[in-house]
Amino acid sequence: MAQDSESRLDSGAFFKDVAFWAIAAIGIFLPVVGFGTYSDTQTNSLRFSFLNQGYSFGQRYGGFVTTAVMVAIVVAVRIFVLLKPKSEKKAGASAFSVALTKVGMSPVAMWFGAGLAVAFPLLMLGILGDKGSLKWVDTFGIQIMIYVMLGWGLNVVVGLAGLLDLGYVAFYAVGAYAYAMMFQYWGLTFWEVLPLAGTLSAFWGIMLGFPVLRLRGDYLAIVTLAFGEIIRVVLINWKSFTGGNDGVTSIKPPTFFGIPFNASPTGFAHTFGLPFSPIYSKIFLYYVILAMALATAYVTMRMRKLPVGRAWEALRENEIACRSLGIDTTKTKLAAFATGAMFGGFAGAFFAAKQGFINPESFTFQESVMVLAIVVLGGSGSLMGVVISAIVLVGGLEALRELTFLKYIFGNDFDPSIYRSLIFGLAMVIMMLWKPRGLISNRVPTAFLKERKVVSGALVQEGHG
């Protein structure tokens, strides 16, 4: 009898928990997805609709179906979590985490990934042709590599030194505007400005580092967030120099040893006897950002083995113990901010050259959040984790535009890309519940006695890396 009453209580609590999550999901998704607005052509006004009333069948019930599907997914995930057998957690690293970390450390995996990255535009060109591969090389290849480089740059500050930086987009903006301004006023080329852009960003990284030397955690995050917003506001209001919201246009892209990628007789295609196509410019830009990203990874790995890199790791684990060992935390923090900012400036200069146009709206707080999410979800301190999370977040969100088959389910006006922010938020919540320390959360210490061993992320104090 006692066992039957206990099972009834368990089942009652189970259905109560599932009902709570279902009601909460309805309350969250119904206002966002179910409600909408439409334009009334008769009265020339904007009207409010519930579940998109007043449209064709597919459009009319599209909001209801989408809401029902999202609520069903939430309920299914919650049921799976409740029915999953509970096991005692071990302090050591899980088998999956150890395997993933070993793959990330394996030279075979690293060389395979590098080879795949090098061959990517050529594979797309061979499979899809000039026009078909243009979108994949530009939207997916170049865009993902930009965020990979930004993630590796921020990884120095957040992953290695353990300093939470929410204003990393400021250094990205400094690098972009450095190239735009120097090209506009002095006519300097991309290759001439690239080292200057990194130097200027490193200088501003040091300027940010001085006021926050005694800050850590939430306070450091607030100050860096303010720094990023200050840079953006300055760019908006200094109209005589930066152009304000109008931005800077006609920025010249990098050339191939002085050969431009245009249809002129001195252009790349005519020089090498090829038919003119914009794909050549995109492939060249892809290899430029790939080389810059690989250089970032190489410098980061080499610096980890130097005294400054070991000081970063010591600072990340415990700042008090770091000081007791005689390490100068002031120089260590400034070196971390300057190094991470330098890589952000390089990426910003490339972004300006690739886009040909920049304005302050390209450097909002959302960009800092995206880069920080790439670092955290991939695993702080892990180069391979940053690559995986950049492919999933940036490439996955861009791939939403290709899901045209969903229009047969939700109506012709259904656009999956409008749910990018919603899916991004859900992905972060799921990752924080499943692996709070990221995909590759285990520690691989740079210095070791006899053999390098994987240390579980669960053994690291919360808030210290």
ZASE-192700 format. One record per residue (C-alpha): residue number from 0; x, y, z. Coordinates in Angstrom, 1 decimal. Layout:
BEGIN
[NUM, [X, Y, Z]],
...
REM end
This chain:
BEGIN
[0, [0.0, 0.0, 0.0]],
[1, [2.8, 2.4, 0.9]],
[2, [4.5, 1.6, -2.5]],
[3, [1.2, 2.3, -4.4]],
[4, [0.6, 5.6, -2.7]],
[5, [4.2, 6.6, -3.3]],
[6, [3.9, 5.8, -7.0]],
[7, [0.6, 7.7, -7.2]],
[8, [2.4, 10.7, -5.6]],
[9, [5.2, 10.4, -8.0]],
[10, [2.9, 10.2, -11.0]],
[11, [0.9, 13.2, -9.7]],
[12, [4.1, 15.3, -9.3]],
[13, [5.2, 14.2, -12.7]],
[14, [2.0, 15.4, -14.5]],
[15, [2.0, 18.5, -12.4]],
[16, [5.6, 19.3, -13.4]],
[17, [4.8, 18.6, -17.1]],
[18, [1.7, 20.8, -17.0]],
[19, [3.6, 23.6, -15.4]],
[20, [6.2, 23.5, -18.2]],
[21, [3.5, 23.3, -20.9]],
[22, [1.7, 26.4, -19.4]],
[23, [5.0, 28.3, -19.2]],
[24, [5.8, 27.4, -22.8]],
[25, [2.4, 28.6, -24.0]],
[26, [2.9, 31.9, -22.0]],
[27, [6.3, 32.4, -23.6]],
[28, [5.6, 31.4, -27.2]],
[29, [2.0, 32.5, -27.7]],
[30, [2.7, 36.3, -27.6]],
[31, [5.8, 35.9, -29.7]],
[32, [4.6, 33.5, -32.4]],
[33, [0.8, 33.3, -32.1]],
[34, [0.1, 37.1, -32.1]],
[35, [0.9, 39.2, -35.1]],
[36, [0.1, 42.4, -37.0]],
[37, [-1.1, 43.0, -40.6]],
[38, [-1.7, 46.0, -42.8]],
[39, [-5.3, 46.9, -43.5]],
[40, [-5.3, 48.4, -47.0]],
[41, [-8.9, 49.7, -46.7]],
[42, [-8.3, 51.9, -43.7]],
[43, [-4.5, 52.3, -44.4]],
[44, [-3.7, 51.2, -40.8]],
[45, [-1.8, 48.5, -39.0]],
[46, [-4.1, 46.1, -37.2]],
[47, [-3.6, 43.5, -34.5]],
[48, [-4.4, 39.9, -35.2]],
[49, [-4.6, 36.7, -33.1]],
[50, [-3.1, 33.6, -34.7]],
[51, [-2.8, 35.6, -37.9]],
[52, [-6.5, 35.8, -38.6]],
[53, [-7.6, 37.1, -42.0]],
[54, [-5.1, 35.2, -44.2]],
[55, [-5.2, 32.1, -46.3]],
[56, [-5.4, 28.7, -44.5]],
[57, [-1.7, 28.1, -44.3]],
[58, [-1.0, 31.6, -43.1]],
[59, [-4.0, 31.8, -40.8]],
[60, [-3.1, 28.8, -38.8]],
[61, [0.6, 29.1, -39.2]],
[62, [1.0, 30.9, -35.8]],
[63, [-1.1, 28.3, -34.0]],
[64, [0.8, 25.4, -35.6]],
[65, [4.2, 26.9, -34.8]],
[66, [3.2, 27.6, -31.2]],
[67, [1.9, 24.1, -30.8]],
[68, [5.1, 22.6, -32.2]],
[69, [7.3, 24.7, -29.9]],
[70, [5.2, 23.8, -26.8]],
[71, [5.3, 20.1, -27.8]],
[72, [9.1, 20.2, -28.1]],
[73, [9.4, 21.8, -24.6]],
[74, [7.1, 19.2, -23.1]],
[75, [8.9, 16.3, -24.8]],
[76, [12.3, 17.5, -23.6]],
[77, [10.9, 17.9, -20.0]],
[78, [9.4, 14.4, -20.1]],
[79, [12.8, 13.0, -21.3]],
[80, [14.6, 14.8, -18.4]],
[81, [12.1, 13.5, -15.8]],
[82, [12.2, 9.9, -17.1]],
[83, [15.9, 9.8, -17.5]],
[84, [17.4, 7.4, -14.9]],
[85, [19.3, 9.3, -12.3]],
[86, [22.9, 8.3, -11.7]],
[87, [25.4, 9.4, -9.1]],
[88, [27.7, 12.1, -10.5]],
[89, [31.4, 11.4, -10.4]],
[90, [33.9, 14.1, -9.8]],
[91, [36.0, 12.9, -12.7]],
[92, [35.5, 13.8, -16.3]],
[93, [32.8, 12.0, -18.3]],
[94, [33.8, 9.5, -21.1]],
[95, [32.2, 11.8, -23.7]],
[96, [34.1, 14.8, -22.5]],
[97, [37.4, 13.0, -22.3]],
[98, [36.9, 11.6, -25.8]],
[99, [36.0, 15.0, -27.2]],
[100, [39.0, 16.6, -25.5]],
[101, [41.3, 13.9, -26.8]],
[102, [39.9, 14.4, -30.4]],
[103, [40.6, 18.2, -30.0]],
[104, [44.1, 17.5, -28.8]],
[105, [44.8, 14.9, -31.5]],
[106, [47.2, 16.1, -34.3]],
[107, [45.3, 13.9, -36.8]],
[108, [42.0, 15.7, -36.0]],
[109, [43.7, 19.1, -36.2]],
[110, [45.4, 18.4, -39.6]],
[111, [42.2, 16.9, -40.9]],
[112, [40.2, 20.0, -39.9]],
[113, [42.9, 22.3, -41.4]],
[114, [42.8, 20.4, -44.6]],
[115, [39.0, 20.5, -44.8]],
[116, [39.1, 24.2, -44.2]],
[117, [41.7, 24.7, -47.0]],
[118, [39.7, 22.6, -49.5]],
[119, [36.2, 24.0, -48.6]],
[120, [35.9, 26.7, -51.3]],
[121, [37.4, 24.5, -54.0]],
[122, [35.0, 21.7, -53.1]],
[123, [32.0, 24.1, -53.2]],
[124, [33.3, 25.5, -56.6]],
[125, [33.6, 22.0, -58.0]],
[126, [30.2, 20.8, -56.8]],
[127, [28.0, 23.8, -57.2]],
[128, [29.8, 25.9, -59.8]],
[129, [30.5, 29.6, -59.9]],
[130, [27.1, 30.9, -59.0]],
[131, [26.1, 28.2, -56.6]],
[132, [29.3, 28.3, -54.6]],
[133, [29.3, 32.1, -54.2]],
[134, [26.8, 32.0, -51.3]],
[135, [28.5, 29.1, -49.5]],
[136, [31.9, 30.6, -49.7]],
[137, [30.8, 34.1, -48.7]],
[138, [27.9, 33.6, -46.3]],
[139, [29.1, 30.4, -44.6]],
[140, [32.9, 30.1, -45.2]],
[141, [34.1, 33.7, -44.7]],
[142, [31.5, 34.6, -42.1]],
[143, [32.3, 31.6, -39.9]],
[144, [36.0, 32.2, -40.2]],
[145, [35.6, 35.8, -39.0]],
[146, [33.8, 34.6, -35.9]],
[147, [36.3, 31.8, -35.4]],
[148, [39.1, 34.4, -35.4]],
[149, [37.1, 36.7, -33.0]],
[150, [36.4, 33.7, -30.8]],
[151, [40.1, 32.7, -30.6]],
[152, [41.0, 36.4, -29.8]],
[153, [38.4, 36.6, -27.0]],
[154, [39.5, 33.2, -25.8]],
[155, [42.8, 34.7, -24.7]],
[156, [40.9, 37.1, -22.3]],
[157, [38.0, 34.9, -21.2]],
[158, [39.4, 31.3, -21.6]],
[159, [43.0, 31.7, -20.7]],
[160, [43.1, 34.7, -18.3]],
[161, [39.5, 34.2, -16.9]],
[162, [38.5, 37.8, -17.4]],
[163, [34.9, 38.3, -18.5]],
[164, [34.8, 40.8, -21.3]],
[165, [31.4, 42.0, -22.7]],
[166, [32.9, 44.8, -24.8]],
[167, [35.1, 42.9, -27.2]],
[168, [33.2, 44.3, -30.1]],
[169, [34.9, 47.7, -29.4]],
[170, [38.3, 46.4, -30.5]],
[171, [36.5, 44.8, -33.6]],
[172, [35.2, 48.3, -34.4]],
[173, [38.5, 50.0, -33.8]],
[174, [40.2, 47.7, -36.3]],
[175, [37.4, 48.2, -38.9]],
[176, [37.4, 52.0, -38.6]],
[177, [41.2, 52.1, -38.5]],
[178, [41.3, 50.7, -42.0]],
[179, [38.3, 52.6, -43.3]],
[180, [39.6, 56.0, -42.0]],
[181, [43.2, 55.4, -43.2]],
[182, [42.0, 54.4, -46.6]],
[183, [39.6, 57.3, -46.9]],
[184, [42.0, 60.0, -45.8]],
[185, [45.4, 58.7, -46.7]],
[186, [44.7, 56.1, -49.3]],
[187, [46.5, 53.3, -47.5]],
[188, [45.9, 49.7, -48.7]],
[189, [44.6, 46.8, -46.6]],
[190, [48.1, 45.2, -46.2]],
[191, [49.6, 48.5, -45.0]],
[192, [46.9, 49.1, -42.5]],
[193, [46.5, 45.6, -41.1]],
[194, [49.4, 45.8, -38.6]],
[195, [48.4, 49.3, -37.7]],
[196, [44.8, 48.2, -37.0]],
[197, [46.1, 45.5, -34.7]],
[198, [48.4, 47.9, -32.9]],
[199, [45.7, 50.5, -32.4]],
[200, [43.3, 47.9, -31.0]],
[201, [46.0, 46.6, -28.7]],
[202, [46.5, 50.1, -27.4]],
[203, [42.8, 50.5, -26.6]],
[204, [42.9, 47.1, -25.0]],
[205, [45.6, 48.5, -22.6]],
[206, [43.5, 51.6, -22.1]],
[207, [40.6, 49.3, -21.0]],
[208, [42.8, 47.2, -18.9]],
[209, [44.1, 50.0, -16.6]],
[210, [40.7, 51.0, -15.1]],
[211, [39.7, 47.4, -14.5]],
[212, [42.8, 46.0, -12.9]],
[213, [41.1, 45.5, -9.5]],
[214, [37.8, 44.3, -10.9]],
[215, [36.6, 40.8, -11.5]],
[216, [33.5, 38.9, -12.3]],
[217, [30.2, 40.9, -12.7]],
[218, [31.9, 44.3, -12.0]],
[219, [34.5, 43.6, -14.8]],
[220, [31.7, 42.6, -17.2]],
[221, [29.8, 45.9, -16.5]],
[222, [32.8, 48.1, -17.1]],
[223, [33.8, 46.3, -20.3]],
[224, [30.1, 46.5, -21.5]],
[225, [30.2, 50.2, -20.9]],
[226, [33.5, 50.5, -22.8]],
[227, [32.0, 48.8, -25.9]],
[228, [28.9, 51.1, -25.8]],
[229, [31.2, 54.2, -25.4]],
[230, [33.1, 53.3, -28.5]],
[231, [29.9, 52.8, -30.5]],
[232, [28.4, 56.1, -29.3]],
[233, [31.6, 58.0, -30.2]],
[234, [31.4, 56.5, -33.7]],
[235, [27.8, 57.6, -34.0]],
[236, [28.3, 61.2, -32.8]],
[237, [31.7, 62.0, -34.3]],
[238, [30.1, 62.7, -37.7]],
[239, [32.8, 64.9, -39.1]],
[240, [35.4, 62.1, -38.8]],
[241, [33.5, 58.8, -38.9]],
[242, [30.4, 59.8, -40.9]],
[243, [28.0, 58.9, -38.0]],
[244, [25.2, 56.5, -38.9]],
[245, [26.0, 57.0, -42.6]],
[246, [29.3, 55.1, -42.1]],
[247, [32.1, 54.9, -44.5]],
[248, [31.6, 53.6, -48.1]],
[249, [33.7, 52.4, -51.0]],
[250, [36.3, 50.8, -48.9]],
[251, [38.8, 49.0, -51.2]],
[252, [39.2, 45.3, -50.7]],
[253, [42.7, 43.6, -50.5]],
[254, [44.3, 42.8, -53.8]],
[255, [46.4, 39.8, -55.0]],
[256, [49.9, 41.2, -55.1]],
[257, [48.5, 44.4, -56.6]],
[258, [46.1, 42.7, -59.0]],
[259, [42.4, 43.8, -58.3]],
[260, [39.5, 41.4, -58.7]],
[261, [37.5, 43.3, -61.3]],
[262, [36.6, 43.0, -65.0]],
[263, [39.3, 45.5, -66.2]],
[264, [42.1, 44.4, -68.5]],
[265, [44.4, 44.5, -65.4]],
[266, [42.1, 42.4, -63.3]],
[267, [42.7, 39.0, -61.9]],
[268, [40.6, 37.0, -64.4]],
[269, [42.0, 38.8, -67.5]],
[270, [45.6, 38.5, -66.2]],
[271, [45.4, 34.7, -65.7]],
[272, [43.2, 34.1, -68.8]],
[273, [40.0, 33.2, -66.8]],
[274, [36.4, 34.2, -67.4]],
[275, [35.4, 37.0, -65.1]],
[276, [33.5, 35.8, -62.0]],
[277, [33.0, 37.3, -58.5]],
[278, [33.8, 33.9, -57.0]],
[279, [37.5, 34.5, -57.4]],
[280, [37.4, 37.5, -55.1]],
[281, [35.4, 35.5, -52.5]],
[282, [37.8, 32.6, -52.6]],
[283, [40.8, 34.9, -52.2]],
[284, [39.1, 36.7, -49.2]],
[285, [38.4, 33.3, -47.7]],
[286, [42.0, 32.2, -47.8]],
[287, [43.0, 35.6, -46.4]],
[288, [40.8, 35.2, -43.3]],
[289, [41.8, 31.5, -43.0]],
[290, [45.4, 32.5, -42.9]],
[291, [44.7, 35.2, -40.3]],
[292, [42.7, 32.8, -38.2]],
[293, [45.4, 30.1, -38.3]],
[294, [48.0, 32.6, -37.4]],
[295, [45.8, 33.6, -34.4]],
[296, [45.6, 29.9, -33.3]],
[297, [49.4, 29.4, -33.7]],
[298, [50.3, 32.5, -31.7]],
[299, [47.8, 31.6, -29.0]],
[300, [49.2, 28.0, -28.7]],
[301, [52.8, 29.3, -28.6]],
[302, [51.9, 31.9, -26.0]],
[303, [50.3, 29.3, -23.7]],
[304, [53.7, 27.6, -23.4]],
[305, [55.5, 30.9, -22.6]],
[306, [55.7, 32.3, -19.0]],
[307, [52.9, 34.8, -19.9]],
[308, [50.6, 32.1, -21.0]],
[309, [51.2, 30.1, -17.8]],
[310, [50.6, 33.3, -15.8]],
[311, [47.2, 33.7, -17.6]],
[312, [46.2, 30.2, -16.6]],
[313, [47.3, 30.8, -13.0]],
[314, [45.4, 34.1, -12.9]],
[315, [42.3, 32.2, -14.2]],
[316, [42.4, 29.5, -11.6]],
[317, [43.1, 31.7, -8.5]],
[318, [44.2, 35.3, -8.5]],
[319, [45.2, 35.3, -4.8]],
[320, [47.5, 32.3, -5.3]],
[321, [48.8, 33.9, -8.4]],
[322, [49.9, 36.9, -6.5]],
[323, [51.4, 34.8, -3.7]],
[324, [53.7, 33.2, -6.3]],
[325, [55.1, 36.6, -7.2]],
[326, [53.4, 36.9, -10.5]],
[327, [52.7, 40.5, -11.5]],
[328, [48.9, 40.4, -12.1]],
[329, [48.9, 44.0, -13.5]],
[330, [51.2, 43.1, -16.4]],
[331, [49.4, 39.7, -16.9]],
[332, [46.0, 41.3, -17.2]],
[333, [47.2, 44.1, -19.5]],
[334, [49.0, 41.5, -21.7]],
[335, [45.7, 39.5, -22.0]],
[336, [43.6, 42.5, -22.9]],
[337, [46.2, 43.8, -25.4]],
[338, [46.7, 40.4, -27.1]],
[339, [42.9, 39.7, -27.4]],
[340, [42.2, 43.2, -28.6]],
[341, [45.0, 42.9, -31.3]],
[342, [43.4, 39.8, -32.8]],
[343, [40.0, 41.6, -32.7]],
[344, [41.5, 44.6, -34.6]],
[345, [42.9, 42.3, -37.3]],
[346, [39.4, 40.8, -37.8]],
[347, [37.8, 44.2, -37.8]],
[348, [40.1, 45.4, -40.6]],
[349, [39.3, 42.4, -42.7]],
[350, [35.6, 42.9, -42.0]],
[351, [35.8, 46.4, -43.3]],
[352, [37.7, 45.3, -46.4]],
[353, [35.3, 42.5, -47.1]],
[354, [32.1, 44.5, -46.7]],
[355, [33.3, 47.7, -48.4]],
[356, [31.0, 49.6, -46.1]],
[357, [30.8, 49.9, -42.3]],
[358, [28.7, 51.9, -39.8]],
[359, [28.2, 51.7, -36.1]],
[360, [25.3, 49.4, -36.4]],
[361, [27.7, 46.6, -37.4]],
[362, [29.3, 46.8, -33.9]],
[363, [26.4, 46.5, -31.4]],
[364, [26.3, 44.7, -28.1]],
[365, [24.8, 41.7, -29.9]],
[366, [28.1, 41.0, -31.6]],
[367, [29.9, 40.8, -28.3]],
[368, [27.2, 38.4, -27.0]],
[369, [27.6, 36.2, -30.1]],
[370, [31.4, 36.0, -29.8]],
[371, [31.2, 35.4, -26.0]],
[372, [28.6, 32.7, -26.6]],
[373, [30.9, 31.0, -29.1]],
[374, [33.7, 30.9, -26.5]],
[375, [31.6, 29.8, -23.6]],
[376, [29.5, 27.2, -25.5]],
[377, [32.6, 25.7, -27.1]],
[378, [34.5, 25.6, -23.8]],
[379, [36.6, 28.4, -22.3]],
[380, [40.2, 27.9, -23.2]],
[381, [39.6, 25.4, -26.0]],
[382, [40.5, 26.2, -29.6]],
[383, [38.6, 23.3, -31.1]],
[384, [35.6, 24.1, -29.0]],
[385, [35.5, 27.6, -30.5]],
[386, [35.6, 26.2, -34.0]],
[387, [32.7, 23.8, -33.3]],
[388, [30.5, 26.4, -31.6]],
[389, [31.1, 28.9, -34.4]],
[390, [30.1, 26.4, -37.0]],
[391, [27.0, 25.5, -35.0]],
[392, [25.9, 29.0, -34.0]],
[393, [26.9, 31.1, -37.0]],
[394, [26.5, 28.4, -39.7]],
[395, [23.3, 27.0, -38.1]],
[396, [21.6, 30.3, -37.8]],
[397, [22.5, 31.1, -41.5]],
[398, [21.2, 27.7, -42.5]],
[399, [17.7, 28.7, -41.3]],
[400, [17.3, 30.7, -44.5]],
[401, [17.7, 27.4, -46.5]],
[402, [14.8, 25.7, -44.8]],
[403, [12.2, 26.6, -47.5]],
[404, [10.4, 23.3, -47.2]],
[405, [8.9, 24.5, -43.9]],
[406, [6.6, 26.8, -45.9]],
[407, [4.6, 23.8, -46.9]],
[408, [3.8, 23.3, -43.2]],
[409, [3.5, 26.8, -41.8]],
[410, [2.4, 28.8, -44.9]],
[411, [4.1, 30.6, -47.8]],
[412, [4.9, 33.7, -45.7]],
[413, [6.7, 31.6, -43.0]],
[414, [10.4, 32.8, -42.7]],
[415, [12.5, 30.6, -40.4]],
[416, [15.2, 33.3, -40.2]],
[417, [13.0, 35.5, -38.1]],
[418, [13.3, 33.1, -35.2]],
[419, [17.1, 33.3, -35.1]],
[420, [17.2, 35.1, -31.8]],
[421, [14.6, 32.7, -30.3]],
[422, [16.6, 29.6, -31.5]],
[423, [19.8, 31.2, -30.3]],
[424, [18.4, 31.7, -26.8]],
[425, [17.0, 28.2, -26.7]],
[426, [20.4, 26.7, -27.8]],
[427, [22.2, 28.6, -25.0]],
[428, [19.7, 27.4, -22.4]],
[429, [20.0, 23.8, -23.6]],
[430, [23.8, 24.0, -23.6]],
[431, [23.8, 25.4, -20.1]],
[432, [21.6, 22.6, -18.8]],
[433, [23.5, 19.8, -20.7]],
[434, [27.1, 21.0, -20.5]],
[435, [27.4, 24.2, -18.4]],
[436, [31.1, 24.5, -19.1]],
[437, [30.8, 24.0, -22.9]],
[438, [31.4, 21.2, -25.3]],
[439, [35.1, 20.8, -24.4]],
[440, [35.0, 21.6, -20.7]],
[441, [38.0, 19.7, -19.4]],
[442, [41.3, 21.3, -18.5]],
[443, [44.4, 20.3, -20.4]],
[444, [47.2, 22.0, -18.3]],
[445, [50.1, 23.4, -20.3]],
[446, [52.7, 22.4, -17.6]],
[447, [52.7, 18.8, -16.4]],
[448, [55.1, 16.5, -14.5]],
[449, [55.3, 13.2, -16.4]],
[450, [52.2, 12.9, -18.6]],
[451, [49.5, 15.3, -19.7]],
[452, [46.2, 14.3, -18.2]],
[453, [42.7, 15.7, -18.7]],
[454, [41.2, 17.4, -15.7]],
[455, [37.5, 17.5, -15.3]],
[456, [35.9, 20.9, -15.5]],
[457, [33.8, 20.0, -12.4]],
[458, [36.9, 20.2, -10.3]],
[459, [37.4, 23.9, -11.2]],
[460, [35.8, 26.5, -8.9]],
[461, [32.8, 28.2, -10.3]],
[462, [33.7, 31.7, -11.6]],
[463, [37.4, 30.8, -12.0]],
[464, [37.6, 29.6, -15.6]],
REM end
